[in-house]
Amino acid sequence: MLKTQFVDPLIKAALQEDIGARDITSTALIPDALHFKADIIVNEEGVLCGIAIAERVFRLIDENVRFLPVAKDGEVLEKGREIAYIEGKGGSILSAERTALNFISHLSGIATKTRQFVDKVKGTSAKILDTRKTTPGLRLLEKYAVLTGGGVNHRFGLYDQVLIKDNHLRVLRDLPIVQIVEQARKKALKKTIVGVEVKNLKELAEALKSSAHYILLDNMSVEMVRGAVEMRKKSGVKIQLEVSGGVNIDTVLDYAKTGVERISVGCLTHAAPALDISLDIVG
């Protein structure tokens, strides 16, 4: 589970964005002594993610609100399933409602889309990875949602892995890929993972001679990827291959069947529709 010290600043920023100085509607209409109960309900089938984050939203608004989760992150939920019961001051519940739902709906949408991709490639050697195509400020939460959906996290940022991309290669076009990879490995920390991106089989042939940990096959067709896997096999090296660019739910299995180990999918985080989740007052 995500640690409170990392999550709280994100939640507080979201609450400040939504409530500002105060919730003027609830303050004007809801007596301070009025308590009521509410349910959080999933209105479509999907994978739950962010239930503890939703609870934390209510706690930061009012520590006396009672929040009882009745589902866990990673569960596949059917339409109409209750995932939490809430009881407390009416004004507190209404003030926290939208921010809590925004977090849990967004993260559950990412987890749901990730699970769809993971299920699609089941039985192959390929793992589904996310990318850095995330909502600014929410990368930590969105990558957690990918994990919840059964995916694997790629690098978190520019600081934890080396990935030599096409623009790096353009700038250093006078140097061979092997030398560029070696330079990166020498200047990075000892156990840093180093990957290199190639756009055709000619570049792949050179990259296979390098000491990269993995090679990213950028925007290649299924046929090209199949050729890349065969080229690696003939070379005798064990560098992992990653497909990236233009992969969707209809093509991911074809790519996975080529024998690659990694498939990175940007739409897991940048295009996942929010899961329909609502809060209903029940008494």
C-alpha positions, 0 to 999 in steps of 0.5 A, a space after each residue: 500500500 502507498 505510504 501516507 507521507 507520499 499520498 497526503 500531499 496529493 490529497 491535500 492539494 486536491 482538496 484545496 483545489 476543490 474546497 478552497 477556503 470552505 464548501 459554501 453550499 454545505 456550510 450554508 445548508 447542512 446543520 453541523 449536528 446533522 449526521 447521516 450514512 452513505 454508500 459508495 457503489 460501483 456502477 459498472 464492472 471493473 477492478 477496484 483501486 484506491 479504496 484506502 486513498 478514498 478513505 484518507 480523503 474523508 479522514 483529512 476532512 474529518 477524522 471522526 467520519 466512520 469509513 468502512 471498506 467492504 472491498 479490496 484493491 485488485 478485486 473485480 467488482 460487478 455492477 452495483 457492488 457496494 465498496 464502502 459504508 460511511 457515517 458521520 457529519 453530513 457536511 464532512 461527507 459532502 465536502 469529501 465526496 467529489 475528491 474521493 470519487 475522483 481518485 477512486 474512479 480514475 485509479 480504478 479505471 487504470 486498474 481495469 484497463 491494465 487488467 484487460 491487457 494483462 488478461 489478453 496476453 495470458 499464457 505468453 511470456 510478455 508482461 504489460 508495462 506502463 510508461 511515463 505518459 501520466 497525469 502530472 503530479 499523479 504518477 505515483 498513484 497511477 503506477 500503483 493502479 497499474 500494479 493493482 491491475 496486474 501490470 508491471 511498472 516501467 521506470 518511474 522517471 528520468 532518475 531511476 533507469 537509463 533509457 537511450 531514446 531516438 533523440 539521444 541517438 540523433 544527438 550522438 549520431 556520430 557514435 555507434 550504439 554500442 559505445 553510447 550504451 557503454 558510456 551510459 553504463 559507466 556513468 550511471 550507478 552500478 546496478 542501474 538498468 540501461 535500455 536502448 531504443 531502436 527503430 529498425 532491424 539495422 539498429 537492432 543488430 547493433 544494439 544486440 552487440 551492446 551491454 544493454 539490459 533491454 532493447 525497446 522496439 519503437 513503433 514496429 509492426 508485428 512482422 518486424 517484431 517477429 523478425 527482431 525476435 528471430 534476430 536475437 535468437 540467432 545472435 545468441 544473446 539474452 537481452 530482453 526485447 520490449 515492444 512500444 508504440 501503437 499497441 492497443 487491445 486488439 493487437 497486443 496478443 499478436 505482439 505478445 505471441 512473437 516472443 518478446 518479454 515486455 510490452 509497454 502501453 501508454 494508454 493504460 495511464 493516459 487514456 483509461 476511462 474513469 470507472 463509474 463510481 458514486 456515493 449515495 446517501 442512505 440515511 
